[in-house]
Amino acid sequence: MAVLQDNDQFWVGLELHVRAFAKRLDCSYLSYPLGSKKPMQEPKPSLPTDKYLYMSLPHAIGIVPPVETYSVIAVATMSARTFFEYAVEKLGIDLATPPTGDDEHLLIELESPLPQKKDEECRIICELHYCRITHEYSQYLSAPENIPLADWPFNTDLLAQLHDTRYMIKKVRGLDVTADSTQPHAPSSAEYRACVHQLIMWAFYRGILCPRLQLLTSEMILFCVNRGYADVNIKVADMFMNKFLVAKLLERCMYPLVLGTNTKLAQLFVSTPSGRNLGCSSISNDSPPVATHTIKQVVTEDMRYVTTVAGGTREGFRLFRRAYSMYLMITLRYWDYAAGETLRLQYYQVLLLIQDELRDIFQAPIISQIWPFNVVSPDDVPEDEGWVSFIGINGDVLNRHNGFKTLLTTILDDNAIQRMNDACMNHPALKSAKASLQIELYSQEELFGEPYFDARPYRKEGKDFKAILGEERMTTINLDLSDTMEEIIMEADEDKRANPARPSTPVGVTPTNAGPAKVAGRTEPIPQIRRPDSFRILARKQMKAEAAMRRLIRGGDDPTAPSDDELPPIKEPSQGPPPSAAPSERFRSASQAMQRLKWDRKHQAIEYEVGYVDRFDGMMWKRLDQWQTHTEEEDFIPEHRIWIIRRVRGHAMVWEREKRIDRTGEDI
């Protein structure tokens, strides 16, 4: 299917730019090849000198709105000030006030646009964020999802985004493998990504954090697709989410993710208030088993624009605290951390119980929303402050639909608050724990200090970002995409040679009941259908579009651009690294290499500098003639922190620990 064919073309263009962007910054970019059948392997442990670049959701899973800022996050061990100074120098830009802090970012517009849509401007504007990793966790620069969020000293929001992004990249890669073209009713990876996109956006907007996202499985998405709720026009859904479609999608698929752990063996069948059956019937054989739980609240009317809530939990909370006129603030405190682990898994039931009590008090289907939906960890509940959750109450909709003329504060008086508190304390999750619960009613302005207004999209297509943010924070750069395109085409060709056919049922995936049963004696290969929007084809089309654009801009033919019948040459891998980068047979230690450079007549110590890893500032440089070798000196640096020795001019590598390069005996 080609539901996302146009969207894939835009995503390939964006992927090319981000790869070139990473190359300019000398960062490793762990990409997600669209439609690749290669198994996703765990990255190798990183070194303190490494730098990595990641895309943030939703763009990392192949969903690209036509005009948007694309968030990329750089990860390294250096300080934020040092990184942004490095980035400004590498990108060759001049800013009046470059960023210096962990909460700041660099806003960059890429000069080469994406392929144009009809009557619609397409621009690539990157927000370059920086997430600093301490030296203690430097081995996880290539896998930031393994770094704990608790008590993180720097920007926790960025690290949380990396957790979610890395997890979803792995998950969507699995969905691509699950999409089986040999089964008539099996969805394509495009449909899978459409479903995942809707679910993740809803999860962020609802305050569901990373641990709950880990409950998302391919069986849950497949269940939704088999019931016919994945036929989504993503080009339309990116701009406006259809509430009726999303309500069906979420009611079938999302609540198992929110309300509990799923199991492939569960066979539950419950009726929802809207009259639809949720889960798998013991009679029905048209869908795989999915665990479900009783649902007492249907999806409400507070779904907003997808592109507005795609910024993560911070953006979702910004919208939540502006969306309602009244709020309940629920503060949970407990003193037994053993019981706290149970509360972490069951606290959502207490919050749902408050929603039930609200409906009983008003005798009406009052609209309310919980934020956040779950407690992430018992350590996140300080003894003095407690874990705070909110429930927004939409009094305007209640008055409009039910004719209520009484103020919410009149109905939710002290007796009503006490009633909700007593019902919660009688819940088994709190009754058996050393815990207390406090429920308070506030207006929007009293709680958050902001005037009440509806959350609406604050960014329009084609808007002048420079006029909003100021010239000193906005810059434009041009990237050479030719080498990047050739690399992608090489990877796609290698993928095709390594995986000429997709298996009918991937290992570890439960086959659906859709499609005819396979004949036992059949041994010939099943014909495979390649996706028309594969990475290779789209990359070639993108290259032709770039060439045509250059010819149009220059007013004639571009002699350097390939013709329509000419494909970019595939570079054959070299037989070995250049001689200067080959590991030496005899590899000196760092102290031996420095001594050789100091006393050899062919070298001058002033011409060399030593790269070492500082515990707080990351990679630092110091001239060899100023290096202290006496341990009693205040600025003495242990030998195990030295990683690189190079020339000051030209930065020619002389000694490198990682690649075991030692050229101290050569004329450099």
PAMI-88859 format. One record per residue (C-alpha): x, y, z; residue in three letters. Coordinates in steps of 0.5 Angstrom, whole numbers, plus 500, padded with zeros to 3 digits. Layout:
XYZALA ...
//
This chain:
500500500MET 502507499ALA 498511504VAL 505515506LEU 508515499GLN 508522499ASP 510523506ASN 516518505ASP 519522500GLN 519528504PHE 522524510TRP 527522505VAL 529529504GLY 529531511LEU 533524513GLU 539526507LEU 539533510HIS 540531517VAL 545526515ARG 549531512ALA 548536518PHE 551530523ALA 557530518LYS 558537518ARG 558537526LEU 563531526ASP 557527530CYS 555519529SER 548519527TYR 544513528LEU 539513523SER 533509522TYR 533507515PRO 525507512LEU 523500510GLY 530497512SER 529489513LYS 536489517LYS 535487524PRO 537493529MET 543491533GLN 545494539GLU 550500538PRO 557498541LYS 559502547PRO 562509546SER 568513548LEU 568519552PRO 571523546THR 565521541ASP 559525539LYS 552523537TYR 546526533LEU 539524534TYR 532526531MET 526527536SER 519524535LEU 515524531PRO 520525526HIS 525519528ALA 519514526ILE 518517519GLY 512522520ILE 514529517VAL 509535517PRO 510539511PRO 513545515VAL 515545522GLU 521545526THR 525539527TYR 528537533SER 535534533VAL 539533539ILE 546532540ALA 550528545VAL 557529548ALA 561529555THR 563537554MET 559542557SER 554546553ALA 558552552ARG 563548549THR 559544545PHE 555550542PHE 562554541GLU 564548537TYR 558547533ALA 558555531VAL 565554529GLU 564547525LYS 557550521LEU 561556519GLY 556561522ILE 556568526ASP 551569531LEU 551575536ALA 549571542THR 550564541PRO 547559546PRO 551557552THR 546553557GLY 543546557ASP 536549556ASP 538553550GLU 538551543HIS 541553536LEU 535555531LEU 538553524ILE 534554517GLU 537549512LEU 538553505GLU 536547501SER 529546501PRO 525539501LEU 521537495PRO 516543494GLN 508541494LYS 503544490LYS 502551492ASP 505550499GLU 512552502GLU 516547505CYS 522549509ARG 527545514ILE 528549520ILE 532545525CYS 532546533GLU 539544535LEU 539542542HIS 545539547TYR 544534552CYS 550533556ARG 552526559ILE 557526565THR 563522564HIS 560516568GLU 555514563TYR 560516557SER 559509554GLN 552510553TYR 553516548LEU 550511543SER 545508547ALA 542514552PRO 536510553GLU 540506558ASN 542512562ILE 537513568PRO 533519569LEU 532520576ALA 536525579ASP 539527572TRP 543534574PRO 542537567PHE 536537562ASN 532532564THR 527533558ASP 532532553LEU 534525556LEU 527523557ALA 526525549GLN 532521547LEU 529515552HIS 522515548ASP 525516541THR 530511542ARG 525506544TYR 520508539MET 526507533ILE 527500535LYS 519499536LYS 518501529VAL 523497526ARG 520491529GLY 513493526LEU 517494519ASP 519487519VAL 512485522THR 509488515ALA 508482511ASP 506483504SER 505475503THR 498476507GLN 493479504PRO 490483510HIS 497484513ALA 498492513PRO 504495510SER 509499514SER 506505512ALA 500504516GLU 504501522TYR 507508522ARG 501512521ALA 498508527CYS 504509532VAL 504516530HIS 497517533GLN 498513539LEU 505516541ILE 502523540MET 496522544TRP 500519549ALA 505525550PHE 498529550TYR 496525556ARG 502525560GLY 504518559ILE 511517560LEU 516513557CYS 515506562PRO 508506559ARG 510507552LEU 514500553GLN 508496553LEU 506498546LEU 507491542THR 506490534SER 500485536GLU 496491539MET 497495533ILE 496489528LEU 489488532PHE 487495531CYS 489494523VAL 485488523ASN 479491525ARG 479497520GLY 481503524TYR 488504521ALA 486507514ASP 488513516VAL 490519511ASN 496521514ILE 497528510LYS 490530513VAL 491527520ALA 498531521ASP 494537520MET 488536524PHE 486529527MET 479527526ASN 476525533LYS 471520531PHE 477516527LEU 481517533VAL 476515538ALA 475508535LYS 483507534LEU 484509541LEU 478505544GLU 481499541ARG 488499542CYS 491505546MET 488503553TYR 491497554PRO 498501553LEU 495506559VAL 492501564LEU 496495564GLY 501490562THR 499486556ASN 500479555THR 499475548LYS 495469552LEU 490474555ALA 483473552GLN 478478555LEU 472481552PHE 468487555VAL 463492553SER 465500553THR 460505554PRO 460507547SER 457500546GLY 463497542ARG 466491544ASN 473492546LEU 478486546GLY 478479543CYS 471475543SER 472468545SER 468466538ILE 471471534SER 478469530ASN 479475526ASP 484478530SER 490476535PRO 489476542PRO 491483546VAL 490484553ALA 485489555THR 482492561HIS 475495563THR 474502561ILE 470507564LYS 471513560GLN 471514553VAL 475518549VAL 473526550THR 473532546GLU 480534548ASP 484532542MET 488537539ARG 492538533TYR 498533532VAL 503538530THR 502542536THR 502537541VAL 508533538ALA 514537542GLY 513532548GLY 511532555THR 513539556ARG 508541550GLU 503537552GLY 503540559PHE 503547557ARG 496545553LEU 493541559PHE 494547564ARG 491552559ARG 485548557ALA 480548563TYR 477553567SER 478548574MET 483543576TYR 483538582LEU 490538584MET 491531588ILE 497530592THR 500523594LEU 505522600ARG 507515602TYR 512513607TRP 513505605ASP 517505599TYR 516497599ALA 508499598ALA 510505593GLY 512500588GLU 505497588THR 502504588LEU 506506582ARG 503500578LEU 496501581GLN 495509582TYR 492510575TYR 486506578GLN 485511584VAL 485517579LEU 480514575LEU 476513581LEU 476520582ILE 473521575GLN 468516577ASP 466520583GLU 466527579LEU 460523574ARG 456521580ASP 457528584ILE 454532577PHE 450526575GLN 452528568ALA 458525563PRO 463531565ILE 469532561ILE 475531565SER 483529564GLN 488526568ILE 495529568TRP 500525568PRO 497518568PHE 502514572ASN 507515577VAL 514513574VAL 518511580SER 517511587PRO 523515587ASP 519520584ASP 515521590VAL 519526595PRO 517525602GLU 516532603ASP 513534597GLU 509528594GLY 507526587TRP 502531584VAL 497529579SER 492534576PHE 485533573ILE 482538569GLY 475539569ILE 471542563ASN 465546566GLY 463550560ASP 462543556VAL 458541562LEU 454547562ASN 453547554ARG 450540554HIS 447539560ASN 444546562GLY 448547568PHE 447554571LYS 451553578THR 458554578LEU 463548579LEU 465551586THR 458551588THR 457543587ILE 465541588LEU 464544596ASP 468541602ASP 463535602ASN 464533595ALA 472534596ILE 471529602GLN 467524599ARG 472523593MET 478523598ASN 474518602ASP 473514596ALA 480514594CYS 483512601MET 478506601ASN 481503595HIS 486497596PRO 492501593ALA 492506598LEU 488502604LYS 494497604SER 499502604ALA 502508609LYS 500513604ALA 495520605SER 492523599LEU 490530599GLN 485533594ILE 484541592GLU 480545587LEU 483551584TYR 481555578SER 486555572GLN 489562574GLU 490560581GLU 493554580LEU 498556574PHE 498563574GLY 495564567GLU 489567564PRO 484562561TYR 484560554PHE 483555549ASP 489551547ALA 490553539ARG 496552534PRO 501557535TYR 505556529ARG 502557522LYS 505555515GLU 510559512GLY 510564518LYS 517568518ASP 521564524PHE 526570523LYS 521575525ALA 519571531ILE 525569534LEU 530575532GLY 536575527GLU 541573532GLU 538567534ARG 537564527MET 542563521THR 541559515THR 546554512ILE 547550506ASN 549543506LEU 552539500ASP 548533500LEU 551529494SER 556524498ASP 550523503THR 545521498MET 550516495GLU 552513502GLU 544512503ILE 544509496ILE 550504497MET 546502504GLU 540500500ALA 543496495ASP 547492500GLU 541491504ASP 537489498LYS 543484497ARG 543481504ALA 536481504ASN 533479497PRO 527476500ALA 522478506ARG 521472510PRO 513470510SER 513470518THR 519473522PRO 522470528VAL 518472534GLY 512474531VAL 505471532THR 502470525PRO 495473524THR 489469522ASN 488473516ALA 490470509GLY 490463506PRO 493457510ALA 500455507LYS 501449504VAL 506444508ALA 509441502GLY 510448498ARG 518449498THR 519454492GLU 520462494PRO 514466495ILE 514472490PRO 516478494GLN 513485493ILE 518491494ARG 515497496ARG 514503491PRO 517508496ASP 523504498SER 529508500PHE 533507494ARG 528510489ILE 526516493LEU 533518494ALA 535517487ARG 528522485LYS 531526491GLN 538527487MET 534528481LYS 530534484ALA 536537487GLU 539537480ALA 533540477ALA 533545482MET 540547481ARG 539548474ARG 533552475LEU 536557480ILE 542558475ARG 538559469GLY 541553465GLY 544546465ASP 548544471ASP 555541468PRO 556537475THR 549535476ALA 547528473PRO 542527468SER 535523468ASP 538517466ASP 545517470GLU 545514477LEU 550516482PRO 556512482PRO 556506488ILE 563507491LYS 566500492GLU 569500499PRO 576500500SER 580494501GLN 583497507GLY 584504511PRO 589509509PRO 597508511PRO 596514516SER 590511519ALA 593504520ALA 594501527PRO 602501529SER 605494530GLU 608497536ARG 603502540PHE 606506545ARG 603508551SER 601516552ALA 607518556SER 612514552GLN 609518546ALA 609525549MET 616523551GLN 618521544ARG 615528541LEU 619532547LYS 626529546TRP 626527538ASP 629532534ARG 624531529LYS 619534533HIS 618540537GLN 613540543ALA 610547542ILE 607544535GLU 603539539TYR 597539543GLU 594533548VAL 586531548GLY 584529554TYR 577528558VAL 575532563ASP 570529569ARG 566535568PHE 567539561ASP 568533557GLY 574533551MET 579538553MET 586540549TRP 592542552LYS 599544549ARG 604539550LEU 610544552ASP 605546558GLN 603538560TRP 605537567GLN 608530569THR 609531576HIS 603528580THR 604533586GLU 602539581GLU 595541582GLU 594541574ASP 596534574PHE 592529569ILE 592522569PRO 595518563GLU 588514563HIS 585520561ARG 589522555ILE 585520548TRP 589524542ILE 595527541ILE 595531534ARG 599537531ARG 596544533VAL 596546526ARG 592542521GLY 590537527HIS 594532523ALA 593525528MET 599523531VAL 597518537TRP 590516538GLU 588511543ARG 581508540GLU 584506533LYS 591505536ARG 595510531ILE 602511533ASP 606516528ARG 611519533THR 616516529GLY 614519523GLU 616525519ASP 609529520ILE 
//
